[in-house]
Amino acid sequence: MAGAAFWSVLVLVLWVVAVGGAAWAAVRMIRQPRRQPPPQLPSPLDILERRFAAGEITHEEFDEARARLREHEVDI
């Protein structure tokens, strides 16, 4: 009789642990913040335009570099 009570309590405890673990996992998944995509790096043309706007390069250097970039552009 004592053995049956032990197994009944053990099964009850295992069910409580299983249901509690499932509830904990569900709450954890729901509250988990969404991952943001990594920030996009600026394109070479963006960098070139910023350098020209900041006065780091002349108009001639800008035109030459832009022409070189366009030579290597890949059509998507």
C-alpha positions, 0 to 999 in steps of 0.5 A: 500500500505504501508503494502505491502511494509513493508511485502515485505521488511520484507520477503527480510530481512528474506531471507538475514538473512537465506542465510547469516546464512547458509553461515556463518555456512558452512564456520564455519564448513569448517574452523573448525580444525579436532579433533585429537584422544587422545594420546594413553597411554603407555602399562604396558609392555612399562612402564616396558621396560622404567624402565628397560632401565633407570636402575630403576629395575634389569633384574630379576625384569624385567623378573618377572614383564614381566612374571606376565604381560603375565599371565594376557594378554588378547587375542584380 
